[in-house]
Amino acid sequence: MGSLRDVPKAIWQLAFGIFFHSAVAFTFIYLFVYLTDERGLAVAQAGVISGIGGVGLVAGNFTGGWFGDRFGHRRTLLTASVLAGAGLVALPALPDVLLYAALPLAQYAQGVVRASNSALIAVSVPDGSRRQGFAVMRVAGNAGFTVGAPLGALVSAEFSYTVIFVADGIGTLLFALYAALVLPGARPAVRRPRSRPAPGVWRELRARPPVLVLLVSIFFADIVYRQMFSTVPVFLGDHGMDTRAYGWLIAINGAVILCLELPAAVVLRRRAPLTIVGVGLVLVGLGYGALTLGASLSVAVSMMLLLTAGEILYKTPATAYVADQAPDHAQGRFQSLYAGVSVSGVILAPPLGGALYETAPALLWPLSAALALAAGGAVIAAGRLGGAAGGPSLSRLRRVTQVARQKPARPALEDTAEPHEAERGK
């Protein structure tokens, strides 16, 4: 675990804040129940509000990096955290009609926070150590969620669902305060000589075909992966397994991630990233393929172990790969693109999976497996073709790691936003 020393101290401090924020950010789990029980809304109305809230979350992930590239990632993180926290605190006091606007705005700000966390790590961790940095962030977030889910249930049972919204909002505001204290302040913007504007994001992506393949593959894979939170519990329930069995499966997922994700990131840090990502997606496909064998407890546990192993292998290396390939002027926007596609299933998985399970249940798991296997194969092929075309090879990655250890790392988590490209040379 010696390579974890390459992760700057400020990243560990940020990870503690992410753990705390994840531990209190449990409102999305109980949102639907809150709307139907305490608010008394119809199921259809609650579904619409929850759906547009999910749209806000995904939109925040897709666009948060743009704000960071323009105004600075630290500043964007703090602003979005304050807006999200204030919105959640105010939400229970708002009339029903305002929920259609307030909830997606609060969720949008939460999405920006997520993208900003990733961008801060991408611009602050030395080259060759980003996988470890992102693994630290993911472990912190998963640990917080593991604590937060039962804590939210306890609070809602003892008090009310309204209390958990207020607690989530106050916790988000405290996270903003903590981040303001531990993240170094912005340096004065450096004025560069007059030059041509930097290429746009689309042009940068076209120059990096493996990144495009990865983004498209993750988009479809996330729709498959998130069936775990929508159609999987329905499938298990239809075959005699109650909520407790599903809860234990989720607990297995969280426990394995907490135990193995950081060691896996360290052990595999010098392996070709797209191969690792592709193998992870293949394991996700095999996990859903296992459900074609039936719905016994042993099959369900095997499915969850395969899904969890796949998640460990693909999520951290994919995030780090996008950061490694991003140009300096578009690091935030590259992270936003990945953050957006990596939560696409939040919106698309329930309706698509639910519709297929309703009309042709026998097709859901074979189709899910095939889609994940195809995504994994595409990523592996992109990695091999990228290397053959002169992309970053394994030997080059090893050299980058060695050089990064020899040269001093950039100041951790400093807000180094420069004047926007359109303003340069004025």
Phi and psi in degrees as a GROMACS rama.xvg file:
@    title "Ramachandran Plot"
@    xaxis  label "Phi"
@    yaxis  label "Psi"
@TYPE xy
-60.1323  -30.2562  GLY-2
-68.6934  -13.3848  SER-3
-66.3025  -17.3711  LEU-4
-67.1629  -19.4628  ARG-5
-73.5395  -14.5958  ASP-6
-78.9237  120.562  VAL-7
-60.2415  154.063  PRO-8
-57.2696  -39.3508  LYS-9
-63.991  -27.8405  ALA-10
-66.7072  -41.6951  ILE-11
-63.612  -38.3125  TRP-12
-64.7901  -42.8737  GLN-13
-63.2012  -38.6485  LEU-14
-61.2138  -37.5364  ALA-15
-62.9592  -41.244  PHE-16
-63.3145  -39.7469  GLY-17
-64.3845  -39.4369  ILE-18
-59.0898  -48.967  PHE-19
-61.9368  -45.1471  PHE-20
-62.4006  -41.4798  HIS-21
-67.0946  -32.1066  SER-22
-68.5608  -28.1938  ALA-23
-101.63  -10.5089  VAL-24
-88.5171  63.5952  ALA-25
-109.045  8.67954  PHE-26
-65.8575  -34.8679  THR-27
-63.2372  -26.2688  PHE-28
-67.0804  -37.5983  ILE-29
-109.036  12.2636  TYR-30
-60.0383  -47.8493  LEU-31
-64.0166  -41.905  PHE-32
-65.3506  -39.9539  VAL-33
-60.156  -44.6474  TYR-34
-67.6978  -38.1748  LEU-35
-84.5011  -34.8995  THR-36
-87.1096  -65.5795  ASP-37
-75.0769  -35.5988  GLU-38
-83.2997  -23.7551  ARG-39
72.2427  24.7961  GLY-40
-79.6595  154.529  LEU-41
-67.1461  155.534  ALA-42
-59.5849  -42.1798  VAL-43
-63.6899  -42.2596  ALA-44
-64.933  -42.3334  GLN-45
-63.4928  -36.2959  ALA-46
-64.4581  -39.625  GLY-47
-65.1855  -45.7747  VAL-48
-63.6357  -44.2869  ILE-49
-62.4685  -39.1032  SER-50
-65.2099  -44.6717  GLY-51
-71.9204  -25.339  ILE-52
-64.4942  -41.1551  GLY-53
-64.0315  -37.135  GLY-54
-61.4475  -42.0307  VAL-55
-61.3374  -41.294  GLY-56
-62.0535  -47.3375  LEU-57
-65.3204  -41.3002  VAL-58
-62.4537  -37.992  ALA-59
-63.8447  -39.399  GLY-60
-63.8866  -40.5271  ASN-61
-70.4004  -30.7978  PHE-62
-110.691  -12.1047  THR-63
-58.3051  -35.4985  GLY-64
-65.7037  -28.8932  GLY-65
-62.8846  -44.3254  TRP-66
-61.9933  -40.2313  PHE-67
-64.9897  -43.3581  GLY-68
-63.6789  -31.288  ASP-69
-87.5753  -43.9513  ARG-70
-111.581  -9.50133  PHE-71
108.235  135.242  GLY-72
-71.5166  -36.659  HIS-73
-64.8509  -47.1188  ARG-74
-61.8643  -40.399  ARG-75
-65.1689  -42.4105  THR-76
-59.7962  -47.2516  LEU-77
-65.25  -44.3836  LEU-78
-63.3785  -46.355  THR-79
-65.1363  -37.3894  ALA-80
-63.9891  -41.8582  SER-81
-64.8125  -44.5732  VAL-82
-64.6097  -42.6939  LEU-83
-64.6601  -45.2364  ALA-84
-62.851  -44.6832  GLY-85
-63.6671  -39.2618  ALA-86
-64.8027  -40.7  GLY-87
-69.4676  -38.447  LEU-88
-62.6768  -39.6847  VAL-89
-79.9983  -19.8391  ALA-90
-55.0031  -47.2858  LEU-91
-62.7663  -23.8301  PRO-92
-86.5924  -8.44153  ALA-93
-82.864  146.245  LEU-94
-65.9702  159.292  PRO-95
-55.7273  -39.3023  ASP-96
-64.0293  -29.6745  VAL-97
-79.0536  -13.7329  LEU-98
-62.9901  -28.9358  LEU-99
-63.8784  -24.06  TYR-100
-103.562  -41.7132  ALA-101
-67.9901  -42.3801  ALA-102
-65.3767  -48.9111  LEU-103
-63.2775  -30.6765  PRO-104
-67.2252  -43.4252  LEU-105
-64.7238  -41.3456  ALA-106
-68.4583  -34.5782  GLN-107
-60.4804  -45.9756  TYR-108
-62.2873  -38.0663  ALA-109
-63.4241  -38.3335  GLN-110
-64.1529  -38.4526  GLY-111
-64.083  -39.261  VAL-112
-59.8179  -44.2445  VAL-113
-62.5415  -46.0891  ARG-114
-64.2936  -37.3903  ALA-115
-68.3527  -38.1916  SER-116
-58.0342  -46.0785  ASN-117
-64.3788  -42.4788  SER-118
-65.5983  -38.3913  ALA-119
-61.7281  -40.8572  LEU-120
-68.0836  -41.0516  ILE-121
-61.3253  -38.4773  ALA-122
-89.2801  -6.16329  VAL-123
-112.576  -28.0151  SER-124
-84.2745  135.6  VAL-125
-58.772  149.674  PRO-126
-54.6969  138.283  ASP-127
93.2349  -10.6428  GLY-128
-122.401  8.80604  SER-129
-66.7891  -33.3304  ARG-130
-59.8803  -43.6154  ARG-131
-62.8893  -41.0705  GLN-132
-61.921  -46.3734  GLY-133
-69.3143  -32.3667  PHE-134
-64.5677  -39.6309  ALA-135
-60.5019  -43.832  VAL-136
-62.5324  -44.8779  MET-137
-67.2701  -39.9108  ARG-138
-63.4976  -40.8428  VAL-139
-62.4098  -44.7911  ALA-140
-64.6424  -43.0052  GLY-141
-67.3965  -37.0382  ASN-142
-64.7204  -41.8125  ALA-143
-62.8334  -41.6631  GLY-144
-64.6111  -39.098  PHE-145
-60.6076  -37.5708  THR-146
-77.6478  -40.1789  VAL-147
-71.0384  -36.4587  GLY-148
-59.905  -52.8091  ALA-149
-68.9556  -30.6677  PRO-150
-63.1552  -42.1468  LEU-151
-62.1481  -39.6446  GLY-152
-63.6389  -40.5914  ALA-153
-64.7486  -45.8713  LEU-154
-63.5795  -43.753  VAL-155
-66.02  -34.13  SER-156
-72.3882  -38.4919  ALA-157
-79.7112  -31.467  GLU-158
-121.541  -92.8397  PHE-159
-166.52  167.357  SER-160
-68.0891  -27.2392  TYR-161
-60.0923  -38.7209  THR-162
-63.1261  -36.8722  VAL-163
-71.239  -28.5832  ILE-164
-66.8762  -44.3562  PHE-165
-64.6303  -41.4563  VAL-166
-63.5265  -41.2358  ALA-167
-61.7646  -45.2694  ASP-168
-63.6625  -44.8645  GLY-169
-64.9261  -40.5607  ILE-170
-62.2596  -37.8107  GLY-171
-67.4509  -38.8207  THR-172
-65.225  -38.481  LEU-173
-67.1382  -35.2077  LEU-174
-62.2276  -40.7286  PHE-175
-61.8606  -42.9967  ALA-176
-63.5437  -45.1232  LEU-177
-61.2075  -45.6013  TYR-178
-62.2946  -37.8634  ALA-179
-63.933  -31.1175  ALA-180
-80.933  -37.1342  LEU-181
-95.8952  -24.0249  VAL-182
-86.2232  128.197  LEU-183
-57.0993  147.227  PRO-184
-70.3325  168.952  GLY-185
-71.3749  142.77  ALA-186
-85.9044  156.621  ARG-187
-58.793  139.216  PRO-188
-63.0767  138.327  ALA-189
-91.9946  120.474  VAL-190
-82.0427  120.101  ARG-191
-94.7801  156.705  ARG-192
-59.0585  157.378  PRO-193
-55.9354  131.147  ARG-194
-153.296  172.47  SER-195
-66.7881  146.753  ARG-196
-58.9554  145.154  PRO-197
-64.8557  150.596  ALA-198
-58.3433  150.233  PRO-199
-70.579  168.645  GLY-200
-63.9552  -41.4603  VAL-201
-63.1484  -40.4724  TRP-202
-64.305  -39.4912  ARG-203
-64.8359  -37.9157  GLU-204
-67.9152  -41.0222  LEU-205
-63.2539  -27.6049  ARG-206
-77.7855  -5.9548  ALA-207
-130.299  71.2731  ARG-208
-54.2488  -39.3395  PRO-209
-60.6718  -32.5303  PRO-210
-66.2881  -42.1682  VAL-211
-60.6315  -44.7772  LEU-212
-60.7552  -42.3866  VAL-213
-62.1179  -45.7839  LEU-214
-62.2506  -44.8172  LEU-215
-64.8106  -41.2613  VAL-216
-64.2637  -42.7937  SER-217
-65.6826  -35.4181  ILE-218
-55.9576  -52.0814  PHE-219
-72.7159  -36.8121  PHE-220
-64.5112  -34.605  ALA-221
-68.2908  -33.3223  ASP-222
-61.7949  -38.6491  ILE-223
-71.1727  -48.8895  VAL-224
-56.9106  -42.4492  TYR-225
-79.0538  3.5306  ARG-226
-61.7094  -21.7643  GLN-227
-57.474  -28.6698  MET-228
-103.202  2.3438  PHE-229
-127.727  -74.2719  SER-230
-82.3957  -25.3447  THR-231
-60.0599  -50.6448  VAL-232
-61.8775  -33.134  PRO-233
-66.0471  -44.9992  VAL-234
-59.649  -46.2769  PHE-235
-64.2794  -41.8419  LEU-236
-62.1278  -38.2338  GLY-237
-67.972  -15.6117  ASP-238
-112.998  26.1873  HIS-239
90.3057  6.81295  GLY-240
-102.452  126.755  MET-241
-85.4305  -174.747  ASP-242
-62.3731  -31.5822  THR-243
-62.359  -40.7564  ARG-244
-62.945  -43.2902  ALA-245
-64.6292  -39.2349  TYR-246
-60.5736  -39.2159  GLY-247
-68.1661  -34.5565  TRP-248
-63.8358  -42.8035  LEU-249
-64.1708  -36.7116  ILE-250
-64.5754  -38.2076  ALA-251
-60.7376  -44.7658  ILE-252
-56.9935  -50.2946  ASN-253
-65.481  -41.1886  GLY-254
-66.0102  -42.4539  ALA-255
-66.0273  -40.668  VAL-256
-61.9523  -46.1495  ILE-257
-63.0557  -34.4753  LEU-258
-81.9112  -33.3148  CYS-259
-114.563  -17.7774  LEU-260
-65.229  -47.5639  GLU-261
-63.5196  -48.4302  LEU-262
-58.4147  -38.844  PRO-263
-64.1302  -40.8612  ALA-264
-62.1033  -37.5648  ALA-265
-73.0075  -46.4287  VAL-266
-64.5174  -37.1896  VAL-267
-98.6777  11.3263  LEU-268
-62.5897  -23.8129  ARG-269
-102.262  6.6713  ARG-270
-86.1589  152.401  ARG-271
-57.2138  121.211  ALA-272
-63.4658  -42.6653  PRO-273
-68.8728  -29.3363  LEU-274
-65.5543  -43.4741  THR-275
-62.8675  -45.3237  ILE-276
-59.9309  -46.3969  VAL-277
-60.6995  -42.4829  GLY-278
-63.24  -39.4343  VAL-279
-60.4409  -43.3981  GLY-280
-66.3568  -36.0576  LEU-281
-62.2923  -41.0059  VAL-282
-63.8877  -37.8283  LEU-283
-59.6076  -44.8777  VAL-284
-60.9293  -42.1426  GLY-285
-65.1368  -33.1608  LEU-286
-61.9827  -46.626  GLY-287
-72.3769  -30.7188  TYR-288
-62.0815  -30.4423  GLY-289
-61.5557  -28.9793  ALA-290
-68.8788  -15.3422  LEU-291
-69.2372  -14.5405  THR-292
-82.1692  -10.8939  LEU-293
134.708  -167.136  GLY-294
-130.154  37.4865  ALA-295
-75.2486  166.256  SER-296
-63.6445  -39.7287  LEU-297
-64.7496  -38.8408  SER-298
-66.3717  -42.0249  VAL-299
-63.4406  -41.001  ALA-300
-66.8088  -42.1186  VAL-301
-60.5177  -42.8435  SER-302
-57.8619  -46.6749  MET-303
-67.4343  -38.2239  MET-304
-64.4066  -40.7118  LEU-305
-66.5374  -44.2521  LEU-306
-61.0442  -42.0718  LEU-307
-67.79  -43.1533  THR-308
-60.8266  -41.2111  ALA-309
-64.1298  -41.4681  GLY-310
-61.6398  -43.5181  GLU-311
-62.0262  -39.4171  ILE-312
-76.5218  -33.7144  LEU-313
-98.9098  -30.5613  TYR-314
-73.6241  -51.3618  LYS-315
-66.5392  -49.7127  THR-316
-61.4771  -34.1429  PRO-317
-65.7697  -44.3198  ALA-318
-62.2656  -44.0798  THR-319
-67.0129  -36.7051  ALA-320
-63.4874  -43.9853  TYR-321
-60.877  -40.5451  VAL-322
-65.0558  -41.1178  ALA-323
-65.3265  -32.6674  ASP-324
-87.1204  -13.6204  GLN-325
-74.2088  140.41  ALA-326
-71.0751  153.838  PRO-327
-57.631  -38.4286  ASP-328
-76.1229  -10.1659  HIS-329
-128.609  22.7672  ALA-330
-58.6244  -44.3674  GLN-331
-64.2638  -41.719  GLY-332
-69.1126  -35.709  ARG-333
-63.3184  -43.0136  PHE-334
-64.9326  -35.8863  GLN-335
-65.3187  -40.5204  SER-336
-60.2097  -45.2087  LEU-337
-66.8871  -44.1034  TYR-338
-59.3855  -38.7744  ALA-339
-66.8829  -48.6708  GLY-340
-68.1903  -26.7291  VAL-341
-77.0715  -6.42083  SER-342
-121.598  15.4693  VAL-343
-58.5945  -32.415  SER-344
-67.7448  -18.9455  GLY-345
-57.3383  -38.9256  VAL-346
-91.134  -42.9893  ILE-347
-90.084  -29.1419  LEU-348
-63.4648  -48.7255  ALA-349
-61.7049  -49.3277  PRO-350
-69.0232  -40.3162  PRO-351
-69.6894  -47.8476  LEU-352
-65.4397  -40.9636  GLY-353
-63.5873  -42.2291  GLY-354
-64.2237  -41.8102  ALA-355
-68.7383  -39.1832  LEU-356
-66.0208  -31.8646  TYR-357
-73.5303  -38.3171  GLU-358
-94.3686  -38.5793  THR-359
-144.582  72.5028  ALA-360
-58.7531  -29.3026  PRO-361
-69.652  -17.2097  ALA-362
-90.7239  -17.9891  LEU-363
-60.0875  -51.4537  LEU-364
-74.3319  -41.2431  TRP-365
-60.5928  -40.0593  PRO-366
-68.1503  -40.4813  LEU-367
-61.9789  -45.1748  SER-368
-61.9706  -44.4078  ALA-369
-63.7288  -39.8715  ALA-370
-66.2636  -43.2892  LEU-371
-67.721  -39.6782  ALA-372
-63.8706  -39.9917  LEU-373
-64.8521  -40.8298  ALA-374
-62.5828  -43.6917  ALA-375
-63.3422  -42.6202  GLY-376
-63.8456  -38.6174  GLY-377
-64.0904  -40.5494  ALA-378
-67.8811  -42.5386  VAL-379
-61.5268  -44.042  ILE-380
-63.3726  -40.9534  ALA-381
-62.3895  -37.7542  ALA-382
-65.0622  -41.6006  GLY-383
-70.3022  -42.0876  ARG-384
-68.0537  -37.3187  LEU-385
-63.7631  -39.5897  GLY-386
-67.6295  -38.4167  GLY-387
-68.9217  -27.5171  ALA-388
-90.0344  8.89435  ALA-389
99.0087  14.6698  GLY-390
-71.2374  179.358  GLY-391
-65.3036  117.646  PRO-392
-87.7165  169.819  SER-393
-61.4412  -41.1947  LEU-394
-63.6943  -37.2432  SER-395
-66.5717  -40.4345  ARG-396
-61.5175  -37.4574  LEU-397
-66.6892  -39.0687  ARG-398
-65.6374  -39.9079  ARG-399
-61.1176  -41.8911  VAL-400
-61.659  -43.1408  THR-401
-65.5815  -42.2747  GLN-402
-65.243  -40.389  VAL-403
-61.3663  -33.1895  ALA-404
-75.051  -25.333  ARG-405
-83.7388  -32.3979  GLN-406
-97.4764  150.114  LYS-407
-65.5808  140.231  PRO-408
-72.0453  155.857  ALA-409
-66.1359  156.484  ARG-410
-55.8163  128.12  PRO-411
-66.8615  131.357  ALA-412
58.4862  26.1366  LEU-413
-78.1662  147.01  GLU-414
-86.9576  101.399  ASP-415
-108.222  29.0571  THR-416
-61.4591  134.934  ALA-417
-103.612  171.598  GLU-418
-55.6662  144.421  PRO-419
-58.4325  148.669  HIS-420
-53.6317  -37.59  GLU-421
-68.9812  -18.4031  ALA-422
-94.3331  -11.0171  GLU-423
-69.1441  139.189  ARG-424
86.1349  0.036326  GLY-425
